[in-house]
C-alpha cells in the first residue's frame, strides 16, 4: 500500500540513502523502515527495497511488519517457497493476522489456484476492518476464472463500503461488458447516479454503454453531464466527440477534440479524428493539415498515412499517393488493404509490374478475395503475361467455382494462347452460368469473339 511521504519520511529516506553511500550504520525505528521500503516498492526499485528490508530486520529481527514486507517482496520475485516459510512463521505467532492470509492468497493466485485464493481471502475478510481491499482482491480472482457475475458482486460490495471507489466501479462495468450486458450496466449506473448525481465517472461510463447500443443522443447527454461536472475530464470530451461524429455533427466533434488538445498534450488519435471530421465536411485542405499533424505526432500510426494516401488519390495526385502508401506499408507490410491500394495506385501510374507484385503480396498474405485474382490477372494480361494470368485465374476458380467472370476470362486467355479446346470448354461453362455476361467480354476481347468457333458456340446457346 502506497504511503504518503511527509517531511519526517523524507528525512528518514535521505538519512538511509546517506548511510548506503558512506557505509555508516544509522538506527531507524521499524516504522521508518516500513515507510522507506514502501517508497522503494512504489517506485519500482526492488534492489533498494531488499536492502532496506535486510537492514531493517537486522535492527528489528522480531518485527512482524518487516517480515510481511519480505514475504511480499519474495512473492513479487517468484520466490514462493521462501515466502511461504516466512508466512508460516508469522502465522504461528499471530494466527489472526489478515495480511498473512492475503499474502497466502497471492501465492495461490500465482500458482493459478484461484478457488483456494478466494477461500483464503474470505478468511482474511473475517479479520479485517478494511474490507474493500479484500473484496476487490476476491473480485479479481473471480475475473481470472471468468466468473463475471461473482466478480461483479464483489466489486459492487466495494462500492457499498466506499462510494468513491471508482476503480471498483470500472470493474463492475467491465464485468457487464464482458457479458455484453449493456442494458444491465445502464440500469446499474442509473441507480448509482441516483445516489451520487455528481459522479463524472458514472456519467462517463453511462455514455459508453449508450454508445455501444447506438443510442447516440442518450450517450451525448451523459458525456455532457460528465464534462459539466469535471471540465478537465479529457476522456469524456473524447467520447463526446466520437458520439457527435455518429450524430453527423462534425463541427461540434472537432470543437471537443480540440478541447482535449488544450487540456493535455495533443495526441495522434485526436488529430486523426479531427482530420476525418474535416474530410467528411468536404474541407480537404484542413483534413490534409490534420492528417499531417497525425503522422508527425505518431509516425508509426499507419492509419494516418493511409488517410493521406486516399486524399491524394482522390485528388488524382498519384505520385504523392504512392509516397504515402509506401509509408503505411513500411509500418505494416502484411496489411493487404495497403497492398491493394499500392496496386491500384501503380495501375494509375502505368507501373503494371509493381501493381502485379502488390497483388501477389495480397495472395501471399492469404487475401483470397475475388477482386485480387481478377485484378492480378487483368494486369498480367495487359503486360502480355497470358499464361501467368490464366494460372492465377485457375487458382481463383478453386476458391470461387462456377463463377462466370472467372470462367470467361480463362476461356479468352486460352484462345489467346492457342488452347482452343480449353477455351471452348471454359466458354461453354461460362455461358451456362450467365449467358448475358458474355456481352461485357465481347467488348474486352473483341478478337476472341470474332473466332468462328466462338461465334458458333454463342449461336448454339442463344437458341
C-alpha positions as CSV (number, residue, x, y, z in Angstrom):
1,X,0.0,0.0,0.0
2,X,1.4,3.3,-1.0
3,X,2.5,5.7,1.8
4,X,2.3,9.4,1.6
5,X,5.7,10.9,2.3
6,X,5.7,13.7,4.8
7,X,8.7,15.7,5.9
8,X,9.8,13.2,8.5
9,X,9.6,10.4,6.0
10,X,11.8,12.3,3.6
11,X,14.4,13.0,6.3
12,X,14.5,9.2,7.1
13,X,14.9,8.4,3.4
14,X,17.7,10.9,3.0
15,X,19.4,9.5,6.1
16,X,19.0,6.0,4.8
17,X,20.5,6.8,1.3
18,X,23.3,8.7,3.0
19,X,24.0,5.5,5.1
20,X,24.2,3.4,1.9
21,X,26.7,5.8,0.3
22,X,29.0,6.2,3.4
23,X,28.7,2.7,4.9
24,X,27.9,4.3,8.3
25,X,25.2,2.5,10.3
26,X,22.3,4.6,11.5
27,X,19.4,3.4,13.6
28,X,15.8,3.7,12.3
29,X,12.7,2.6,14.1
30,X,10.7,-0.2,12.4
31,X,8.0,2.3,11.1
32,X,10.7,4.4,9.4
33,X,12.0,1.2,7.7
34,X,8.4,0.4,6.6
35,X,8.0,3.8,5.0
36,X,11.3,3.6,3.3
37,X,10.6,0.1,1.9
38,X,7.1,1.1,0.7
39,X,8.7,4.1,-1.1
40,X,11.1,1.9,-3.0
41,X,8.4,-0.7,-3.8
42,X,6.1,2.0,-5.1
43,X,8.9,3.5,-7.3
44,X,9.8,0.0,-8.6
45,X,13.3,-0.1,-7.0
46,X,13.3,-3.6,-5.7
47,X,17.0,-3.9,-5.0
48,X,16.9,-0.9,-2.7
49,X,13.7,-2.3,-1.1
50,X,15.6,-5.5,-0.5
51,X,18.5,-3.7,1.2
52,X,16.1,-1.7,3.4
53,X,14.3,-5.0,4.5
54,X,17.6,-6.7,5.2
55,X,18.9,-3.8,7.3
56,X,15.5,-3.4,8.9
57,X,15.4,-7.0,10.1
58,X,19.0,-6.7,11.3
59,X,17.9,-3.9,13.6
60,X,14.4,-5.3,14.3
61,X,14.6,-9.1,14.0
62,X,11.1,-9.6,15.6
63,X,9.2,-7.1,13.5
64,X,6.2,-8.8,12.0
65,X,5.5,-5.9,9.6
66,X,9.1,-6.1,8.2
67,X,8.8,-9.9,7.8
68,X,5.5,-9.4,6.0
69,X,7.2,-7.0,3.6
70,X,9.9,-9.5,3.0
71,X,7.3,-12.2,2.2
72,X,5.6,-9.7,-0.2
73,X,8.8,-9.0,-2.0
74,X,9.6,-12.7,-2.3
75,X,6.2,-13.3,-3.9
76,X,6.8,-10.5,-6.3
77,X,10.2,-12.1,-7.2
78,X,8.5,-15.5,-7.6
79,X,10.4,-16.9,-4.5
80,X,7.1,-18.5,-3.4
81,X,8.5,-21.3,-1.1
82,X,10.7,-18.7,0.8
83,X,7.6,-16.5,1.2
84,X,5.5,-19.4,2.5
85,X,8.1,-20.2,5.2
86,X,8.0,-16.6,6.4
87,X,4.2,-16.6,6.4
88,X,4.0,-19.9,8.4
89,X,6.4,-18.4,11.0
90,X,4.2,-15.3,11.3
91,X,1.0,-17.3,11.4
92,X,2.4,-19.4,14.4
93,X,2.8,-16.1,16.3
94,X,-0.2,-14.2,15.0
95,X,-2.9,-16.7,13.8
96,X,-5.4,-13.9,13.1
97,X,-3.1,-11.6,11.1
98,X,-5.1,-10.7,8.0
99,X,-2.0,-9.9,5.9
100,X,-0.8,-13.5,6.3
101,X,-3.9,-14.7,4.6
102,X,-3.7,-12.0,1.9
103,X,-0.2,-13.0,1.0
104,X,-1.0,-16.7,1.1
105,X,-3.8,-15.9,-1.4
106,X,-1.3,-14.1,-3.6
107,X,0.9,-17.2,-3.7
108,X,-2.1,-19.4,-4.6
109,X,-3.1,-16.9,-7.3
110,X,0.4,-17.1,-8.7
111,X,0.0,-20.9,-8.9
112,X,-3.4,-20.5,-10.7
113,X,-5.1,-21.8,-7.6
114,X,-7.8,-19.1,-7.8
115,X,-10.6,-21.0,-5.9
116,X,-8.2,-21.6,-3.0
117,X,-7.1,-18.0,-3.1
118,X,-10.8,-16.9,-2.9
119,X,-11.4,-19.1,0.1
120,X,-8.2,-17.8,1.8
121,X,-9.2,-14.2,1.2
122,X,-12.6,-14.9,2.7
123,X,-10.8,-15.9,5.9
124,X,-8.8,-12.6,5.7
125,X,-12.1,-10.8,5.3
126,X,-13.3,-12.0,8.7
127,X,-10.2,-10.5,10.4
128,X,-10.0,-7.1,8.7
129,X,-11.6,-3.7,9.2
130,X,-10.5,-2.7,5.6
131,X,-13.0,-4.9,3.8
132,X,-12.9,-3.0,0.4
133,X,-9.3,-4.0,-0.4
134,X,-10.0,-7.7,0.3
135,X,-13.3,-7.7,-1.6
136,X,-11.5,-6.1,-4.6
137,X,-8.9,-8.9,-4.5
138,X,-11.7,-11.6,-4.4
139,X,-13.3,-9.8,-7.4
140,X,-10.0,-10.1,-9.3
141,X,-9.7,-13.8,-8.5
142,X,-13.2,-14.4,-9.9
143,X,-12.2,-12.4,-13.0
144,X,-9.2,-14.8,-13.5
145,X,-11.8,-17.6,-13.5
146,X,-14.1,-15.7,-16.0
147,X,-16.8,-15.8,-13.3
148,X,-18.1,-12.3,-14.1
149,X,-21.3,-12.4,-12.0
150,X,-19.3,-13.3,-8.9
151,X,-16.6,-10.8,-9.7
152,X,-19.2,-8.0,-10.2
153,X,-20.9,-8.7,-7.0
154,X,-17.7,-8.4,-5.0
155,X,-16.7,-5.2,-6.8
156,X,-20.2,-3.8,-6.1
157,X,-19.7,-4.6,-2.4
158,X,-16.5,-2.4,-2.5
159,X,-18.7,0.5,-3.6
160,X,-21.0,-0.2,-0.7
161,X,-18.0,0.3,1.6
162,X,-16.5,3.2,-0.3
163,X,-18.9,5.0,-2.7
164,X,-16.0,6.8,-4.4
165,X,-14.0,3.7,-5.2
166,X,-14.1,4.4,-8.9
167,X,-11.7,1.5,-9.7
168,X,-14.3,-0.9,-8.5
169,X,-17.0,1.0,-10.4
170,X,-14.9,0.5,-13.6
171,X,-14.6,-3.2,-12.7
172,X,-18.3,-3.6,-12.2
173,X,-19.0,-2.2,-15.7
174,X,-16.2,-4.2,-17.1
175,X,-18.0,-7.4,-15.9
176,X,-21.2,-6.3,-17.6
177,X,-19.2,-5.5,-20.8
178,X,-17.6,-8.9,-20.8
179,X,-21.1,-10.5,-20.8
180,X,-22.5,-8.0,-23.3
181,X,-25.0,-6.9,-20.7
182,X,-25.1,-3.3,-21.8
183,X,-28.7,-2.6,-20.7
184,X,-28.0,-4.1,-17.3
185,X,-24.9,-1.9,-17.0
186,X,-27.1,1.1,-17.8
187,X,-29.6,0.2,-15.2
188,X,-26.9,-0.2,-12.6
189,X,-25.3,3.1,-13.5
190,X,-28.7,4.9,-13.3
191,X,-29.2,3.6,-9.8
192,X,-25.7,4.7,-8.9
193,X,-26.3,8.2,-10.3
194,X,-29.5,8.5,-8.3
195,X,-27.3,8.1,-5.2
196,X,-24.4,10.2,-6.5
197,X,-25.6,12.5,-9.3
198,X,-22.3,14.4,-9.4
199,X,-20.2,11.3,-10.2
200,X,-18.5,12.3,-13.5
201,X,-17.1,8.7,-13.8
202,X,-20.6,7.2,-13.6
203,X,-21.9,9.6,-16.2
204,X,-18.9,8.8,-18.4
205,X,-19.5,5.0,-18.1
206,X,-23.2,5.5,-18.8
207,X,-22.4,7.3,-22.0
208,X,-20.1,4.5,-23.1
209,X,-22.9,1.9,-22.6
210,X,-25.4,4.0,-24.6
211,X,-22.8,4.4,-27.3
212,X,-22.4,0.7,-27.7
213,X,-26.1,0.3,-28.0
214,X,-26.0,3.1,-30.7
215,X,-28.2,5.4,-28.6
216,X,-26.2,8.4,-29.5
217,X,-28.5,11.1,-28.2
218,X,-28.5,9.5,-24.8
219,X,-24.8,9.0,-24.9
220,X,-24.2,12.6,-25.9
221,X,-26.3,13.7,-22.9
222,X,-24.4,11.5,-20.5
223,X,-21.0,12.8,-21.7
224,X,-22.3,16.3,-21.5
225,X,-23.0,15.8,-17.8
226,X,-19.6,14.3,-17.2
227,X,-17.8,17.4,-18.6
228,X,-20.2,19.7,-16.8
229,X,-19.2,18.1,-13.5
230,X,-15.5,18.0,-14.4
231,X,-14.5,20.4,-17.1
232,X,-11.0,18.8,-17.3
233,X,-12.2,15.3,-17.9
234,X,-10.3,14.5,-21.2
235,X,-11.8,11.0,-21.6
236,X,-15.3,12.4,-21.5
237,X,-14.5,15.0,-24.2
238,X,-13.1,12.3,-26.4
239,X,-16.1,10.1,-26.1
240,X,-18.4,13.1,-26.6
241,X,-16.6,14.0,-29.8
242,X,-16.9,10.4,-31.1
243,X,-20.6,10.5,-30.3
244,X,-21.0,13.8,-32.2
245,X,-19.4,12.2,-35.2
246,X,-22.0,9.5,-35.1
247,X,-24.7,12.2,-34.9
248,X,-23.1,13.8,-38.1
249,X,-22.3,16.9,-36.1
250,X,-18.7,17.2,-37.3
251,X,-18.1,20.8,-36.4
252,X,-19.0,20.2,-32.8
253,X,-17.0,17.0,-32.7
254,X,-13.9,19.0,-33.9
255,X,-14.5,21.5,-31.1
256,X,-14.4,18.7,-28.5
257,X,-11.4,17.1,-29.9
258,X,-9.6,20.4,-29.9
259,X,-10.5,20.8,-26.2
260,X,-8.6,17.6,-25.4
261,X,-5.5,19.0,-27.2
262,X,-5.7,22.1,-24.9
263,X,-6.2,20.1,-21.7
264,X,-3.4,17.6,-22.4
265,X,-0.6,17.2,-24.8
266,X,-2.1,16.7,-28.3
267,X,-2.4,13.0,-29.4
268,X,-2.2,11.5,-32.8
269,X,-5.7,10.0,-32.2
270,X,-7.3,13.4,-31.7
271,X,-5.5,14.9,-34.8
272,X,-6.6,11.8,-36.8
273,X,-10.3,12.1,-35.8
274,X,-10.2,15.9,-36.5
275,X,-8.8,15.1,-39.9
276,X,-11.6,12.6,-40.5
277,X,-14.2,15.2,-39.5
278,X,-12.9,17.8,-41.8
279,X,-12.7,15.2,-44.6
280,X,-16.4,14.4,-44.1
281,X,-17.2,18.1,-44.2
282,X,-15.5,18.3,-47.5
283,X,-12.8,20.6,-46.2
284,X,-9.9,18.7,-47.8
285,X,-7.1,21.2,-47.1
286,X,-7.9,21.2,-43.3
287,X,-8.2,17.4,-43.4
288,X,-4.8,17.2,-45.0
289,X,-3.3,19.6,-42.4
290,X,-4.5,17.4,-39.5
291,X,-3.6,14.1,-41.1
292,X,0.0,15.5,-41.5
293,X,-0.1,16.5,-37.8
294,X,-1.2,13.0,-37.0
295,X,1.8,11.3,-38.6
296,X,4.1,13.9,-37.2
297,X,2.8,13.2,-33.7
298,X,3.0,9.4,-34.3
299,X,4.9,8.4,-37.4
300,X,4.0,4.7,-36.7
301,X,0.3,5.3,-36.9
302,X,-0.3,3.7,-40.3
303,X,-3.9,4.9,-40.5
304,X,-2.7,8.4,-40.7
305,X,-0.5,7.6,-43.8
306,X,-3.4,5.7,-45.3
307,X,-5.7,8.7,-44.9
308,X,-3.1,10.9,-46.6
309,X,-2.9,8.4,-49.4
310,X,-6.6,8.4,-50.0
311,X,-6.8,12.2,-50.0
312,X,-4.1,12.5,-52.7
313,X,-5.6,9.5,-54.6
314,X,-9.0,11.2,-54.7
315,X,-7.2,14.4,-55.9
316,X,-5.6,12.2,-58.7
317,X,-2.1,13.1,-57.3
318,X,-0.9,9.5,-57.7
319,X,2.8,10.3,-57.2
320,X,2.1,11.6,-53.7
321,X,-0.4,8.8,-53.0
322,X,2.3,6.3,-53.9
323,X,4.7,8.0,-51.5
324,X,2.3,7.9,-48.6
325,X,1.1,4.3,-49.1
326,X,4.7,3.3,-49.1
327,X,4.9,4.8,-45.6
328,X,2.0,2.7,-44.4
329,X,3.4,-0.4,-45.9
330,X,6.8,0.2,-44.2
331,X,4.9,0.2,-40.9
332,X,2.7,-2.9,-41.6
333,X,3.9,-4.8,-44.7
334,X,1.4,-7.6,-44.0
335,X,-1.7,-5.5,-44.4
336,X,-3.4,-6.5,-47.7
337,X,-5.5,-3.3,-47.7
338,X,-2.3,-1.3,-48.2
339,X,-1.0,-3.6,-50.9
340,X,-4.4,-3.4,-52.7
341,X,-4.1,0.4,-52.6
342,X,-0.5,0.2,-53.7
343,X,-1.6,-1.9,-56.7
344,X,-4.4,0.4,-57.6
345,X,-2.1,3.5,-57.5
346,X,0.6,1.8,-59.6
347,X,-2.0,0.9,-62.2
348,X,-2.9,4.6,-62.4
349,X,0.8,5.4,-62.8
350,X,1.1,2.7,-65.6
351,X,3.5,0.8,-63.4
352,X,2.0,-2.6,-64.1
353,X,4.8,-4.9,-62.9
354,X,4.8,-3.1,-59.5
355,X,1.0,-3.5,-59.4
356,X,1.3,-7.2,-60.2
357,X,3.8,-7.7,-57.4
358,X,1.4,-5.9,-55.0
359,X,-1.4,-8.3,-55.9
360,X,0.9,-11.3,-55.4
361,X,1.7,-9.9,-52.0
362,X,-2.0,-10.0,-51.2
363,X,-2.2,-13.6,-52.2
364,X,0.9,-14.4,-50.2
365,X,-0.8,-12.9,-47.1
366,X,-3.9,-15.1,-47.7
367,X,-6.1,-12.5,-49.1
368,X,-8.3,-14.7,-51.3
369,X,-10.8,-12.0,-52.3
370,X,-12.2,-12.4,-55.8
371,X,-11.1,-8.9,-56.9
372,X,-7.4,-9.8,-56.1
373,X,-7.4,-12.7,-58.5
374,X,-9.2,-10.7,-61.2
375,X,-7.1,-7.6,-60.7
376,X,-3.9,-9.5,-60.9
377,X,-5.0,-11.5,-64.0
378,X,-6.0,-8.3,-65.7
379,X,-2.7,-6.6,-65.0
380,X,-0.7,-9.7,-66.2
381,X,-3.0,-9.9,-69.3
382,X,-2.2,-6.2,-70.0
383,X,1.5,-6.7,-69.9
384,X,1.3,-9.9,-72.1
385,X,1.9,-12.5,-69.4
386,X,-1.1,-14.5,-70.6
387,X,0.0,-17.9,-69.2
388,X,0.5,-16.4,-65.7
389,X,-2.8,-14.6,-65.9
390,X,-4.5,-17.8,-66.7
391,X,-2.8,-19.7,-63.9
392,X,-3.9,-17.0,-61.4
393,X,-7.5,-17.4,-62.5
394,X,-7.4,-21.2,-62.3
395,X,-6.2,-20.8,-58.7
396,X,-9.1,-18.4,-58.1
397,X,-11.5,-20.8,-59.7
398,X,-10.7,-23.4,-57.0
399,X,-11.9,-20.9,-54.4
400,X,-14.8,-19.5,-56.5
401,X,-16.1,-22.5,-58.6
402,X,-18.7,-21.9,-61.3
403,X,-18.1,-18.2,-61.2
404,X,-18.9,-16.7,-64.7
405,X,-16.5,-13.8,-64.6
406,X,-13.5,-16.1,-64.0
407,X,-14.7,-18.7,-66.5
408,X,-15.0,-16.1,-69.3
409,X,-11.5,-14.8,-68.5
410,X,-9.9,-18.2,-68.6
411,X,-11.7,-19.0,-71.8
412,X,-10.5,-15.9,-73.5
413,X,-6.9,-16.3,-72.3
414,X,-6.9,-19.9,-73.6
415,X,-8.0,-18.7,-77.0
416,X,-5.2,-16.1,-77.0
417,X,-2.7,-18.8,-76.1
418,X,-4.0,-21.0,-78.9
419,X,-5.5,-23.6,-76.5
420,X,-8.8,-23.6,-78.4
421,X,-10.2,-26.8,-76.9
422,X,-9.7,-25.5,-73.4
423,X,-11.1,-22.1,-74.4
424,X,-14.2,-23.7,-75.8
425,X,-14.7,-25.8,-72.6
426,X,-14.5,-22.8,-70.3
427,X,-16.7,-20.7,-72.6
428,X,-19.4,-23.4,-72.5
429,X,-19.2,-23.4,-68.7
430,X,-19.4,-19.6,-68.6
431,X,-22.4,-19.4,-70.9
432,X,-24.3,-21.9,-68.9
433,X,-23.7,-19.9,-65.7
434,X,-24.5,-16.5,-67.1
435,X,-25.2,-16.1,-70.8
436,X,-25.7,-12.3,-70.8
437,X,-22.4,-11.7,-69.2
438,X,-20.6,-12.6,-72.5
439,X,-21.5,-9.2,-73.9
440,X,-19.1,-7.5,-71.5
441,X,-16.2,-9.8,-72.5
442,X,-17.1,-9.3,-76.2
443,X,-16.0,-5.7,-75.7
444,X,-12.9,-6.6,-73.7
445,X,-11.7,-9.4,-76.0
446,X,-13.2,-8.5,-79.4
447,X,-10.7,-10.6,-81.4
448,X,-11.7,-13.7,-79.4
449,X,-15.4,-13.3,-80.0
450,X,-14.7,-13.0,-83.8
451,X,-13.4,-16.5,-83.9
452,X,-15.6,-18.8,-85.9
453,X,-15.7,-21.5,-83.1
454,X,-16.7,-18.8,-80.6
455,X,-19.4,-17.4,-82.9
456,X,-20.7,-21.0,-83.4
457,X,-20.9,-21.7,-79.6
458,X,-22.7,-18.4,-79.0
459,X,-25.3,-19.2,-81.6
460,X,-26.0,-22.6,-80.0
461,X,-26.5,-21.1,-76.6
462,X,-28.7,-18.2,-77.9
463,X,-31.3,-20.6,-79.2
